[in-house]
């Protein structure tokens, strides 16, 4: 029996999209399926560059169709920047291999400064390169400074003719070996402070562009490159001054979101393999899945994965409905990046505990999934960075809601052009949110939703009466524990909103929230043990611990759904 909640190439038919999107998504699935598992794994292990994949993408104009905003296109109605279908393609790429997703992801990042630019020539050039099947790169990080853009050592010396000569190195730059256009961040030598920032377009094939190496042992070409007196003409300049700084952060806002759906795809493929193996493995005369702890681990993995999908699908709607007066997506974005990707790690770990040595075998997808799932929480800002960002929204979100019109499901064929005119990257603390309690109220009769709601209400009391004082606010170790508690409330909120929109099975929802209750309790205990936690905070933490509502019949019904995944999909050799 196929599970409608998980991506399955055997049954995939995205009828909710327009015909051309549906065709391209299905064509991408068919291309991977025709290659087969053996070739997929062979390329992964041999670290082969993705030339045949990029040839397929160019032939189908896949990147050009999905990544060209309507205003920058050639008038074809199918070209647009549509977050919903971008998310769908992320999931497919993750399902078959993160190397494919990575080439696509860094192309998205490289395009960000271009599509935000008023430079018409650069925009036209980018659109043409996409049509030709080229990939792009995002030249932000540096070896000594990471993504600390305040400290960039990419220096632009005025050449006396209105242009510059750029010299400096960049590090961790995906597609740096092949990008037709690299968006590079640097600073002028003749202008002090933020007014000196510059984003410019470079070509990896130029003689002044020197590819140093691939810094990882992978098909992902994560390059180090150096520019030596690279000529930057006026038509190559994308942004200057504060606008260049904003373009960097706003590009990450766009690109960061893609990590969640890639993580989902990885977990889905791994889950088919894990459940199929566990069901067929006989131990002490019984299938492995007959053991209660195995059923619990696989069920937890399944409901966590469902939660990842529900949250991410709902976050798409907020991205697509965003505007100058509705920037709620700026909370849900680091949530998808931090919370969904770390949930992916937990999903893989739970399944790996079950399949054990099978997870190392070279002929399975799972072996690469177990490695690649680790990378996603560490890209586009670490978990710590994103947790700290999430904390900026906590008080307004929990305690000071305002009225908004309900955000509908957004699967319409529209261009999400606001993402390229987000404006200044500041003012996060002033962003307001709708009442999170509404989503919880709609499922108040579900036992573990009600139990988790008790914990969420307790967190509100914590913020009112025991929030970190000024001195504790400098203790990031303690703040991150608080951030984990807040993230769970937001995670549950969007899960519930999507559950209501999609009619999610109530057993699955109840089982999922049993997991969230346990997670909240675990983070509360962690907060209790922090060195700087006050006595009041310690008391609060222990009082917030709850036991999930146990229902063996419900758990058995959800297990039947998990068990049905055995044999539901296996990639052809």
C-alpha positions as CSV (number, residue, x, y, z in Angstrom):
1,X,0.0,0.0,0.0
2,X,1.4,3.4,-1.0
3,X,1.6,6.1,1.7
4,X,0.2,9.3,0.3
5,X,2.2,11.3,2.8
6,X,5.6,10.2,1.4
7,X,7.2,10.8,-2.0
8,X,7.1,7.5,-4.0
9,X,8.5,7.5,-7.5
10,X,6.2,4.7,-8.5
11,X,3.1,6.7,-7.8
12,X,4.3,10.3,-8.1
13,X,2.0,12.5,-10.2
14,X,2.0,16.1,-9.1
15,X,-1.4,17.0,-10.5
16,X,-1.6,20.1,-8.2
17,X,0.9,21.9,-10.5
18,X,0.5,23.2,-14.0
19,X,1.2,20.8,-16.9
20,X,4.7,22.0,-17.7
21,X,5.8,21.8,-14.0
22,X,4.2,18.4,-13.7
23,X,6.0,17.2,-16.8
24,X,9.4,18.5,-15.7
25,X,9.1,17.0,-12.2
26,X,8.1,13.7,-13.6
27,X,10.8,13.8,-16.3
28,X,13.4,14.4,-13.5
29,X,12.1,11.4,-11.6
30,X,12.2,9.2,-14.7
31,X,15.7,10.3,-15.6
32,X,17.0,9.2,-12.2
33,X,15.0,6.0,-12.2
34,X,16.3,5.1,-15.7
35,X,19.9,5.5,-14.4
36,X,19.2,3.0,-11.6
37,X,20.6,2.6,-8.1
38,X,23.9,1.0,-9.2
39,X,24.9,4.0,-11.4
40,X,23.7,6.5,-8.7
41,X,25.8,4.9,-6.0
42,X,28.8,4.4,-8.4
43,X,28.8,8.1,-9.3
44,X,28.5,9.1,-5.6
45,X,31.5,6.9,-4.6
46,X,33.7,7.8,-7.5
47,X,33.0,11.5,-6.9
48,X,32.2,12.1,-10.5
49,X,31.3,15.6,-11.6
50,X,27.6,15.8,-12.5
51,X,28.1,16.4,-16.3
52,X,25.3,14.0,-17.4
53,X,22.8,15.4,-14.9
54,X,23.6,19.0,-16.0
55,X,23.2,17.9,-19.6
56,X,19.8,16.5,-18.8
57,X,18.9,19.7,-17.0
58,X,20.1,21.8,-19.9
59,X,18.2,19.8,-22.5
60,X,14.9,20.1,-20.5
61,X,15.7,23.7,-19.6
62,X,14.9,22.6,-16.0
63,X,16.9,25.3,-14.2
64,X,15.9,28.0,-16.7
65,X,12.2,27.2,-16.2
66,X,12.3,27.0,-12.4
67,X,14.8,29.7,-11.5
68,X,14.0,32.5,-13.9
69,X,11.6,35.1,-12.5
70,X,8.9,36.0,-14.9
71,X,10.2,39.6,-15.2
72,X,13.6,38.3,-16.3
73,X,12.4,35.7,-18.6
74,X,11.8,35.6,-22.4
75,X,8.0,35.8,-22.1
76,X,7.4,32.1,-21.8
77,X,4.6,31.6,-19.4
78,X,6.3,28.7,-17.6
79,X,9.3,30.7,-16.4
80,X,8.8,31.9,-12.8
81,X,10.3,31.8,-9.3
82,X,7.7,29.6,-7.7
83,X,8.7,28.4,-4.2
84,X,6.2,25.6,-4.2
85,X,7.6,23.8,-7.2
86,X,11.2,24.7,-6.2
87,X,10.4,22.8,-2.9
88,X,9.1,19.9,-4.9
89,X,12.3,19.7,-6.9
90,X,14.4,20.0,-3.8
91,X,12.7,16.9,-2.4
92,X,13.3,14.9,-5.6
93,X,17.0,15.8,-5.7
94,X,17.4,14.9,-2.0
95,X,15.7,11.6,-2.6
96,X,18.2,10.6,-5.3
97,X,21.4,12.3,-3.9
98,X,22.5,15.5,-2.3
99,X,25.2,16.1,-4.9
100,X,22.5,16.8,-7.5
101,X,20.6,19.1,-5.1
102,X,23.8,20.9,-4.2
103,X,24.6,22.0,-7.8
104,X,21.0,23.3,-8.0
105,X,21.2,24.9,-4.5
106,X,24.3,26.9,-5.1
107,X,22.9,28.0,-8.5
108,X,20.0,29.5,-6.5
109,X,22.4,31.3,-4.2
110,X,24.4,32.6,-7.1
111,X,21.3,34.0,-8.8
112,X,20.1,35.8,-5.7
113,X,22.2,38.9,-6.0
114,X,21.5,39.0,-9.7
115,X,17.7,38.9,-9.5
116,X,17.8,41.5,-6.7
117,X,19.9,43.8,-8.9
118,X,18.8,46.7,-11.0
119,X,21.5,45.9,-13.5
120,X,19.5,45.0,-16.5
121,X,22.5,43.7,-18.5
122,X,23.5,41.3,-15.7
123,X,19.9,40.1,-15.4
124,X,19.7,39.4,-19.2
125,X,23.0,37.7,-19.1
126,X,21.9,35.5,-16.3
127,X,18.7,34.5,-18.0
128,X,20.7,33.6,-21.2
129,X,23.1,31.5,-19.2
130,X,20.3,29.6,-17.6
131,X,18.8,28.9,-20.9
132,X,22.1,27.5,-22.1
133,X,22.2,25.2,-19.1
134,X,24.9,26.9,-17.1
135,X,25.2,26.7,-13.3
136,X,25.9,29.6,-11.0
137,X,27.9,30.2,-7.8
138,X,27.7,32.4,-4.7
139,X,31.1,33.9,-3.8
140,X,30.6,35.0,-0.2
141,X,32.6,32.8,2.2
142,X,36.3,33.2,2.8
143,X,38.8,30.8,4.4
144,X,39.8,33.1,7.2
145,X,36.4,34.7,7.9
146,X,33.8,32.1,6.9
147,X,30.6,34.0,6.1
148,X,31.6,37.1,8.2
149,X,31.0,39.5,5.4
150,X,32.1,42.5,7.5
151,X,35.6,41.2,7.2
152,X,35.9,40.3,3.5
153,X,39.4,40.4,2.0
154,X,38.2,40.4,-1.6
155,X,39.5,43.9,-2.5
156,X,38.4,46.0,-5.5
157,X,41.0,48.6,-6.6
158,X,39.7,51.4,-8.9
159,X,41.2,51.0,-12.3
160,X,40.9,54.7,-13.3
161,X,38.3,54.0,-16.0
162,X,35.2,53.6,-13.9
163,X,35.8,50.0,-13.1
164,X,37.9,47.9,-10.7
165,X,40.5,45.2,-10.5
166,X,39.5,42.6,-8.0
167,X,42.0,40.5,-6.0
168,X,41.3,38.0,-3.3
169,X,40.2,34.5,-2.4
170,X,36.9,32.8,-1.7
171,X,36.3,29.4,0.0
172,X,33.5,26.9,0.2
173,X,32.1,28.1,-3.1
174,X,29.9,25.4,-4.7
175,X,30.0,25.2,-8.6
176,X,33.1,27.3,-8.5
177,X,34.7,25.0,-11.1
178,X,32.0,25.5,-13.7
179,X,29.8,28.5,-13.0
180,X,29.0,30.7,-16.0
181,X,28.4,33.5,-13.4
182,X,29.8,33.8,-9.9
183,X,28.2,36.5,-7.7
184,X,31.2,37.7,-5.7
185,X,31.1,39.9,-2.6
186,X,34.0,42.3,-1.9
187,X,34.9,45.8,-0.8
188,X,36.5,48.8,-2.4
189,X,39.9,49.9,-1.3
190,X,39.1,53.6,-1.7
191,X,35.9,53.7,0.4
192,X,35.7,53.0,4.1
193,X,32.8,51.3,6.0
194,X,29.7,49.7,4.6
195,X,29.6,52.2,1.6
196,X,32.5,50.3,0.2
197,X,30.8,46.9,-0.2
198,X,30.4,45.6,-3.8
199,X,28.6,42.6,-5.3
200,X,29.9,41.8,-8.8
201,X,29.5,39.1,-11.4
202,X,32.6,37.1,-12.4
203,X,33.1,34.3,-14.9
204,X,34.9,31.1,-13.8
205,X,36.4,30.7,-17.3
206,X,38.2,34.1,-17.2
207,X,42.0,34.0,-17.2
208,X,42.1,36.1,-14.0
209,X,39.9,33.6,-12.2
210,X,42.1,30.8,-10.7
211,X,40.5,27.6,-9.4
212,X,42.6,26.4,-6.5
213,X,40.9,23.1,-5.6
214,X,37.8,21.3,-4.5
215,X,38.0,21.5,-0.7
216,X,35.8,18.4,-0.1
217,X,36.1,14.8,-1.2
218,X,32.9,14.7,-3.1
219,X,31.1,15.2,-6.4
220,X,30.0,18.5,-4.9
221,X,32.6,20.9,-6.2
222,X,33.0,23.1,-3.2
223,X,35.8,25.3,-4.5
224,X,38.5,27.6,-3.4
225,X,39.2,30.2,-6.0
226,X,41.3,33.3,-6.3
227,X,40.9,36.4,-8.4
228,X,44.1,38.2,-9.5
229,X,43.5,41.6,-10.9
230,X,40.1,40.4,-12.2
231,X,38.6,43.3,-14.3
232,X,35.2,44.4,-13.0
233,X,33.5,46.7,-15.5
234,X,30.5,48.8,-14.6
235,X,28.2,46.3,-16.3
236,X,29.5,43.6,-13.9
237,X,28.5,45.5,-10.7
238,X,25.3,44.1,-9.1
239,X,25.1,46.1,-5.9
240,X,27.1,48.7,-4.0
241,X,27.2,49.9,-0.4
242,X,24.6,48.8,2.0
243,X,22.5,47.3,-0.8
244,X,25.3,44.7,-1.3
245,X,25.2,43.8,2.3
246,X,21.4,43.4,2.2
247,X,21.6,41.3,-1.0
248,X,23.9,38.9,0.7
249,X,21.6,38.3,3.7
250,X,18.4,38.3,1.6
251,X,20.0,35.8,-0.8
252,X,20.6,33.5,2.1
253,X,17.0,34.0,3.2
254,X,15.9,32.6,-0.2
255,X,18.4,29.8,-0.4
256,X,18.3,28.7,3.2
257,X,14.7,27.4,2.8
258,X,15.8,24.7,0.3
259,X,17.7,22.7,2.9
260,X,14.5,21.4,4.6
261,X,13.0,19.7,1.6
262,X,16.3,18.2,0.6
263,X,16.5,16.7,4.0
264,X,12.9,15.3,3.6
265,X,13.9,13.6,0.3
266,X,16.9,12.0,1.9
267,X,14.8,10.6,4.8
268,X,12.1,9.3,2.5
269,X,14.4,7.2,0.4
270,X,16.3,5.9,3.5
271,X,13.0,5.0,5.2
272,X,11.8,2.8,2.3
273,X,15.1,0.9,2.5
274,X,15.1,0.7,6.3
275,X,11.5,-0.5,6.8
276,X,11.9,-3.0,3.9
277,X,15.1,-4.4,5.4
278,X,13.7,-4.6,9.0
279,X,10.5,-6.3,7.9
280,X,12.5,-9.0,6.0
281,X,15.1,-9.5,8.7
282,X,14.5,-12.6,10.9
283,X,16.1,-12.5,14.3
284,X,15.5,-15.3,16.9
285,X,12.8,-16.7,14.7
286,X,10.9,-13.5,14.4
287,X,10.9,-10.4,12.0
288,X,13.0,-7.6,13.5
289,X,9.8,-5.5,13.4
290,X,8.1,-7.8,15.9
291,X,10.2,-6.2,18.7
292,X,8.5,-3.4,20.5
293,X,11.6,-1.1,20.6
294,X,12.0,-1.5,16.8
295,X,8.4,-0.6,16.2
296,X,8.8,2.4,18.5
297,X,11.9,3.7,16.7
298,X,10.5,3.3,13.2
299,X,7.2,4.8,14.2
300,X,9.0,7.8,15.8
301,X,11.1,8.2,12.7
302,X,7.9,8.1,10.5
303,X,6.0,10.7,12.4
304,X,9.0,12.9,12.7
305,X,9.3,12.8,8.9
306,X,5.6,13.5,8.5
307,X,6.1,16.5,10.8
308,X,9.0,17.7,8.7
309,X,6.9,17.6,5.6
310,X,3.9,19.3,7.2
311,X,5.9,22.2,8.6
312,X,7.8,22.7,5.3
313,X,4.8,22.6,3.1
314,X,3.0,25.2,5.3
315,X,6.1,27.4,5.4
316,X,6.0,27.6,1.6
317,X,2.6,29.4,1.9
318,X,4.1,32.1,4.1
319,X,7.0,32.6,1.7
320,X,4.7,32.9,-1.2
321,X,2.3,35.3,0.6
322,X,5.0,37.5,2.0
323,X,5.2,41.2,1.4
324,X,6.5,44.4,3.0
325,X,3.8,44.2,5.7
326,X,4.0,40.5,6.3
327,X,7.5,39.2,7.0
328,X,6.5,36.2,9.1
329,X,8.5,34.0,6.7
330,X,11.7,35.4,8.4
331,X,10.9,33.2,11.4
332,X,9.7,30.2,9.5
333,X,12.8,30.3,7.2
334,X,15.4,29.6,9.9
335,X,13.0,27.1,11.4
336,X,13.0,25.1,8.2
337,X,16.7,25.3,8.1
338,X,17.4,24.5,11.7
339,X,14.5,22.5,13.0
340,X,13.6,20.4,9.9
341,X,17.2,19.5,9.1
342,X,18.0,18.4,12.7
343,X,14.8,16.4,12.7
344,X,16.2,14.7,9.6
345,X,19.2,13.7,11.5
346,X,17.0,12.2,14.2
347,X,15.0,10.3,11.6
348,X,18.1,8.7,10.1
349,X,19.6,7.9,13.5
350,X,16.4,6.1,14.6
351,X,16.3,4.0,11.5
352,X,20.0,3.3,11.7
353,X,19.6,2.0,15.2
354,X,17.2,-0.5,13.7
355,X,19.1,-1.6,10.6
356,X,22.5,-1.4,12.3
357,X,25.3,-2.9,10.0
358,X,23.0,-2.7,7.0
359,X,23.3,1.0,7.1
360,X,27.0,0.7,6.1
361,X,26.6,-1.4,3.1
362,X,27.9,0.1,-0.1
363,X,25.0,-1.1,-2.3
364,X,22.4,0.8,-0.4
365,X,21.3,4.4,-0.6
366,X,21.2,4.5,3.2
367,X,25.0,4.6,3.6
368,X,25.2,7.9,1.7
369,X,22.0,9.2,3.4
370,X,23.6,8.7,6.8
371,X,26.5,10.9,5.8
372,X,24.7,13.6,3.7
373,X,22.0,14.2,6.3
374,X,24.7,15.6,8.6
375,X,25.6,18.4,6.2
376,X,22.3,20.2,5.9
377,X,22.1,21.6,9.4
378,X,25.6,23.0,8.9
379,X,24.9,24.9,5.6
380,X,23.7,28.5,5.3
381,X,24.4,29.1,8.9
382,X,24.9,26.6,11.7
383,X,22.1,25.4,14.0
384,X,23.4,27.8,16.7
385,X,23.3,30.8,14.4
386,X,19.7,30.0,13.3
387,X,18.6,29.3,16.9
388,X,19.9,32.7,17.9
389,X,18.1,34.2,15.0
390,X,14.8,32.5,16.0
391,X,15.1,33.9,19.5
392,X,14.7,37.4,18.1
393,X,11.0,36.6,17.4
394,X,10.1,34.8,20.6
395,X,8.4,37.5,22.7
396,X,6.3,38.9,19.8
397,X,5.3,35.5,18.6
398,X,4.3,34.1,22.0
399,X,2.9,37.1,23.7
400,X,1.9,39.8,21.3
401,X,-0.1,38.5,18.4
402,X,-1.9,40.7,15.9
403,X,-4.7,39.9,13.3
404,X,-3.8,38.7,9.8
405,X,-6.0,37.4,7.1
406,X,-5.6,33.6,6.9
407,X,-2.8,32.5,4.6
408,X,-4.2,30.0,2.1
409,X,-2.4,27.0,0.6
410,X,-0.3,28.4,-2.2
411,X,0.1,26.0,-5.1
412,X,-0.9,28.6,-7.8
413,X,1.4,29.2,-10.7
414,X,2.5,32.7,-9.5
415,X,5.9,34.4,-9.5
416,X,7.3,35.0,-6.0
417,X,8.9,38.2,-6.9
418,X,8.9,39.8,-3.4
419,X,11.8,37.5,-2.5
420,X,14.0,39.6,-4.7
421,X,12.8,42.9,-3.2
422,X,12.8,42.1,0.5
423,X,14.4,45.4,1.3
424,X,16.8,46.2,4.2
425,X,17.8,43.2,6.3
426,X,16.9,44.6,9.6
427,X,14.0,45.1,12.0
428,X,13.4,41.5,12.9
429,X,12.4,42.3,16.4
430,X,9.5,44.4,15.2
431,X,7.9,41.6,13.1
432,X,4.5,40.6,14.4
433,X,2.6,37.3,14.1
434,X,-0.9,35.9,14.2
435,X,-2.0,34.0,17.3
436,X,-0.3,30.7,17.5
437,X,-3.0,29.4,19.9
438,X,-5.6,29.2,17.1
439,X,-3.8,26.3,15.4
440,X,-3.7,24.4,18.8
441,X,-7.3,25.2,19.6
442,X,-8.4,23.5,16.4
443,X,-7.0,20.2,17.7
444,X,-7.7,20.6,21.4
445,X,-9.5,17.2,21.5
446,X,-6.3,15.4,20.3
447,X,-4.8,14.2,23.6
448,X,-1.1,14.9,22.9
449,X,-1.8,18.2,21.2
450,X,-3.6,19.2,24.4
451,X,-0.7,17.9,26.5
452,X,1.8,19.8,24.4
453,X,-0.3,22.9,24.6
454,X,0.2,22.8,28.4
455,X,3.9,23.0,27.8
456,X,3.6,25.8,25.2
457,X,1.5,27.8,27.7
458,X,4.1,27.2,30.3
459,X,6.8,28.7,28.0
460,X,4.7,31.9,27.8
461,X,4.8,32.1,31.6
462,X,8.5,31.5,31.5
463,X,9.0,34.5,29.1
464,X,6.8,36.7,31.3
465,X,8.2,35.7,34.7
466,X,11.6,33.9,34.4
467,X,13.1,35.1,31.1
468,X,16.9,35.5,31.0
469,X,18.1,38.7,32.5
470,X,20.6,41.1,31.0
471,X,23.6,39.1,32.2
472,X,22.1,35.8,31.1
473,X,21.3,37.3,27.7
474,X,25.0,37.1,27.1
475,X,25.1,33.4,27.9
476,X,24.4,31.9,24.5
477,X,24.6,28.4,25.9
478,X,21.6,29.0,28.1
479,X,19.8,31.0,25.4
480,X,20.1,28.2,22.9
481,X,18.3,25.8,25.3
482,X,15.4,28.4,25.5
483,X,15.5,28.6,21.7
484,X,14.9,24.9,21.4
485,X,11.8,25.2,23.5
486,X,10.4,28.1,21.4
487,X,11.3,26.3,18.2
488,X,9.1,23.3,19.2
489,X,6.1,25.6,19.7
490,X,6.5,27.1,16.3
491,X,7.1,23.7,14.8
492,X,3.9,22.4,16.3
493,X,2.0,25.4,15.1
494,X,2.7,25.0,11.4
495,X,2.3,21.3,11.6
496,X,-1.2,21.8,13.0
497,X,-2.1,24.4,10.4
498,X,-1.1,22.1,7.6
499,X,-2.8,19.1,9.3
500,X,-6.1,21.1,9.2
501,X,-5.6,22.1,5.6
502,X,-4.8,18.5,4.5
503,X,-7.1,16.5,6.8
504,X,-4.2,14.6,8.3
505,X,-5.1,11.3,10.0
506,X,-5.6,12.1,13.7
507,X,-3.8,9.0,14.9
508,X,-0.6,10.1,13.1
509,X,-1.0,13.6,14.5
510,X,-1.5,12.4,18.0
511,X,1.5,10.1,17.7
512,X,3.6,12.9,16.4
513,X,2.7,15.2,19.2
514,X,3.6,12.5,21.7
515,X,7.1,12.8,20.3
516,X,7.0,16.6,20.6
517,X,5.9,16.3,24.3
518,X,8.9,14.1,25.0
519,X,11.2,16.5,23.1
520,X,9.9,19.5,25.1
521,X,10.5,17.7,28.3
522,X,14.0,16.8,27.3
523,X,14.9,20.4,26.4
524,X,13.4,21.6,29.7
525,X,15.6,19.2,31.6
526,X,18.6,20.5,29.6
527,X,17.7,24.0,30.6
528,X,17.4,22.9,34.2
529,X,21.0,21.7,34.1
530,X,22.6,24.9,32.6
531,X,25.2,26.5,34.8
532,X,23.6,29.9,34.8
533,X,20.0,28.8,35.2
534,X,18.4,30.6,38.2
535,X,16.4,28.7,40.9
536,X,13.2,30.1,39.4
537,X,14.2,28.8,35.9
538,X,15.2,25.4,37.3
539,X,11.8,25.1,39.1
540,X,10.0,26.2,35.9
541,X,11.9,23.6,33.8
542,X,11.0,20.7,36.0
543,X,7.4,21.8,36.2
544,X,7.2,21.9,32.4
545,X,8.1,18.2,32.1
546,X,5.1,16.1,30.9
547,X,4.5,12.5,30.0
548,X,2.8,11.9,26.6
549,X,-0.7,10.4,26.6
550,X,-0.2,6.7,25.9
551,X,-2.7,4.9,23.7
552,X,-1.5,1.4,22.6
553,X,-4.3,1.0,20.1
554,X,-3.4,4.3,18.4
555,X,0.3,3.4,18.3
556,X,-0.6,0.0,16.7
557,X,-2.7,1.7,14.0
558,X,0.2,4.1,13.1
559,X,2.6,1.1,13.1
560,X,0.4,-0.5,10.4
561,X,1.0,2.5,8.2
562,X,4.7,2.3,8.8
563,X,4.8,-1.4,8.2
564,X,3.1,-0.9,4.8
565,X,6.2,1.0,3.6
566,X,8.0,-2.4,3.4
567,X,8.4,-3.1,-0.3
568,X,6.5,0.0,-1.3
569,X,9.4,1.3,-3.2
570,X,12.9,0.0,-4.2
571,X,15.0,1.7,-6.8
572,X,15.8,-0.5,-9.8
573,X,19.4,-1.5,-10.3
